[in-house]
Amino acid sequence: LFPSRARMIRLFKVKERQREIAENANGRAPVKKQSAGELRLHKDISELNLPKTTTIEFPNGKDELMNFEVYIRPDEGFYRDGTFMFTFQVSPIYPHEAPKVKCKTKVYHPNIDLEGNVCLNILREDWKPVLNINTVIYGLHHLFTEPNCEDPLNHDAAAVLRDNPKLFESNVRRAMGGGYLGNTYFPRCT
């Protein structure tokens, strides 16, 4: 007497498809269902409280929230007056997985390697679903005001920061101005 579960699911899918076809025939675009991650990200972005030295851009338009760029322009510390671009890739299962963040500006920094990988604890082992995009952006901002030589990705930069802060500052300025630092070329970022 009762239809099987598989048959009910197929029937539901057929009905849903018929509804989509009818909506398209009426001139309405089909509504794309947002994942829980997209909904949470939309909320996070609407509640952003960015520092005045930070901007966010959506290169693929506001309809594509899961990939965006953040520009940080520190106004203090070793990196003041530089502009550093980060890309964010957010998973559909966000916030249960941290966003993937890459620095697209080549920078001489103990916590950012030359490939743009970022060493920030909240993007790794300390990520929790209660954290949000705002927290990550403030964490990135903090890396520029307080670089950490205790947990480096760029060990050479960390050693110079630890052993000779004046030389470190000189190296940062030279790299930000564009040109070679040792065998590594750094494009201008000021």
CORTAPE-V336318 format. One record per residue. N is the residue number from 1. RES is the residue in one letter. PHI is phi in whole degrees, 0 to 359 (* if undefined). PSI is psi in radians with two decimals (999 if undefined). D_FIRST is the distance of its C-alpha to the first C-alpha in Angstrom with 1 decimal. Layout:
BEGIN
N:RES:PHI:PSI:D_FIRST
N:RES:PHI:PSI:D_FIRST
END
This chain:
BEGIN
1:L:*:-0.73:0.0
2:F:270:2.37:3.8
3:P:292:2.64:6.5
4:S:291:2.76:9.3
5:R:299:-0.76:12.4
6:A:298:-0.70:14.6
7:R:294:-0.67:12.8
8:M:295:-0.72:12.9
9:I:296:-0.76:16.6
10:R:299:-0.74:17.4
11:L:298:-0.73:16.1
12:F:299:-0.76:18.3
13:K:295:-0.68:21.2
14:V:297:-0.79:21.1
15:K:299:-0.75:21.2
16:E:297:-0.73:24.0
17:R:295:-0.72:25.9
18:Q:298:-0.69:25.7
19:R:296:-0.75:27.1
20:E:299:-0.75:29.9
21:I:297:-0.73:30.8
22:A:296:-0.73:31.0
23:E:296:-0.71:33.2
24:N:295:-0.66:35.4
25:A:294:-0.51:35.8
26:N:277:0.05:36.9
27:G:89:0.04:39.6
28:R:272:2.43:38.2
29:A:285:2.49:38.4
30:P:297:2.47:35.2
31:V:274:2.14:35.3
32:K:278:2.21:35.6
33:K:285:2.35:33.9
34:Q:272:2.46:36.4
35:S:288:2.88:36.0
36:A:300:-0.63:36.8
37:G:297:-0.71:40.1
38:E:295:-0.72:41.0
39:L:297:-0.78:40.3
40:R:295:-0.73:42.4
41:L:296:-0.71:45.1
42:H:302:-0.76:45.2
43:K:297:-0.82:45.8
44:D:302:-0.79:48.5
45:I:292:-0.66:50.3
46:S:292:-0.38:50.3
47:E:257:0.18:52.0
48:L:302:2.44:54.5
49:N:230:1.34:58.0
50:L:284:2.58:60.0
51:P:298:2.70:63.6
52:K:296:-0.30:66.0
53:T:266:0.23:66.7
54:T:230:2.41:63.1
55:T:230:2.75:61.1
56:I:234:2.44:57.6
57:E:226:2.59:56.7
58:F:244:1.59:53.6
59:P:297:-0.44:54.8
60:N:262:0.22:51.5
61:G:92:2.84:51.2
62:K:293:-0.26:49.5
63:D:284:-0.29:46.1
64:E:247:1.37:46.5
65:L:282:-0.37:47.0
66:M:287:-0.21:46.1
67:N:228:2.13:49.5
68:F:209:3.01:52.7
69:E:239:2.49:56.4
70:V:237:2.28:58.5
71:Y:249:2.17:62.3
72:I:246:2.24:64.4
73:R:236:1.51:68.1
74:P:301:2.46:69.8
75:D:250:0.22:72.7
76:E:205:2.90:74.2
77:G:81:-2.98:74.7
78:F:303:-0.60:75.3
79:Y:260:0.21:72.8
80:R:304:2.50:74.0
81:D:73:0.06:74.0
82:G:271:2.81:71.7
83:T:236:2.17:68.4
84:F:235:2.16:65.6
85:M:258:2.30:62.3
86:F:240:2.43:59.0
87:T:258:2.48:55.7
88:F:243:2.27:52.5
89:Q:241:2.11:49.2
90:V:250:2.28:46.3
91:S:284:2.66:43.1
92:P:299:-0.34:39.7
93:I:264:0.16:39.3
94:Y:305:2.41:42.5
95:P:265:0.23:43.6
96:H:282:-0.15:42.2
97:E:226:2.37:44.5
98:A:294:2.62:48.0
99:P:295:2.66:49.0
100:K:269:2.14:51.0
101:V:239:2.29:54.5
102:K:231:2.46:57.3
103:C:270:2.06:60.9
104:K:269:-0.12:61.8
105:T:263:2.12:65.4
106:K:293:2.18:67.5
107:V:221:2.52:69.1
108:Y:273:1.74:71.4
109:H:209:2.40:69.5
110:P:295:-0.44:68.9
111:N:254:0.13:65.2
112:I:225:2.10:64.4
113:D:278:3.07:65.0
114:L:289:-0.21:66.3
115:E:267:-0.06:62.9
116:G:94:0.08:61.7
117:N:290:2.48:59.6
118:V:246:2.27:59.8
119:C:262:1.67:60.4
120:L:223:2.05:58.9
121:N:306:-0.60:57.4
122:I:285:-0.15:54.6
123:L:267:-0.04:53.4
124:R:232:-2.01:53.0
125:E:292:-0.41:52.8
126:D:264:0.16:53.3
127:W:292:2.38:50.5
128:K:222:2.56:48.1
129:P:301:-0.31:45.3
130:V:284:-0.28:47.4
131:L:285:2.84:50.0
132:N:217:-3.11:50.0
133:I:299:-0.68:51.8
134:N:302:-0.76:54.7
135:T:299:-0.75:55.3
136:V:296:-0.78:55.4
137:I:298:-0.74:57.8
138:Y:295:-0.61:60.1
139:G:297:-0.75:60.0
140:L:297:-0.75:61.1
141:H:301:-0.73:63.8
142:H:297:-0.61:65.0
143:L:300:-0.55:65.4
144:F:277:-0.46:68.1
145:T:271:-0.49:69.9
146:E:222:1.27:69.7
147:P:301:2.52:69.2
148:N:248:1.96:68.4
149:C:273:-0.01:70.4
150:E:276:-0.41:68.7
151:D:225:1.18:65.4
152:P:271:2.74:66.4
153:L:257:-0.61:64.9
154:N:258:1.62:68.3
155:H:295:-0.58:70.5
156:D:295:-0.83:73.7
157:A:298:-0.68:73.3
158:A:296:-0.74:72.4
159:A:296:-0.72:75.5
160:V:294:-0.75:77.7
161:L:300:-0.77:76.2
162:R:291:-0.75:76.8
163:D:268:-0.46:80.3
164:N:207:1.35:81.8
165:P:304:-0.57:80.1
166:K:294:-0.77:82.9
167:L:295:-0.68:82.3
168:F:302:-0.84:78.5
169:E:300:-0.72:79.2
170:S:297:-0.74:81.4
171:N:296:-0.74:78.8
172:V:299:-0.83:76.1
173:R:299:-0.75:78.5
174:R:295:-0.77:79.5
175:A:295:-0.75:75.9
176:M:294:-0.51:74.9
177:G:285:-0.21:77.9
178:G:94:2.42:76.7
179:G:126:-2.95:78.3
180:Y:269:2.47:78.4
181:L:234:1.84:78.2
182:G:67:-2.25:79.2
183:N:263:0.11:77.4
184:T:254:2.26:74.5
185:Y:269:2.31:74.5
186:F:242:2.10:73.1
187:P:293:2.64:72.6
188:R:300:2.38:74.1
189:C:227:0.38:71.7
190:T:250:999:74.1
END
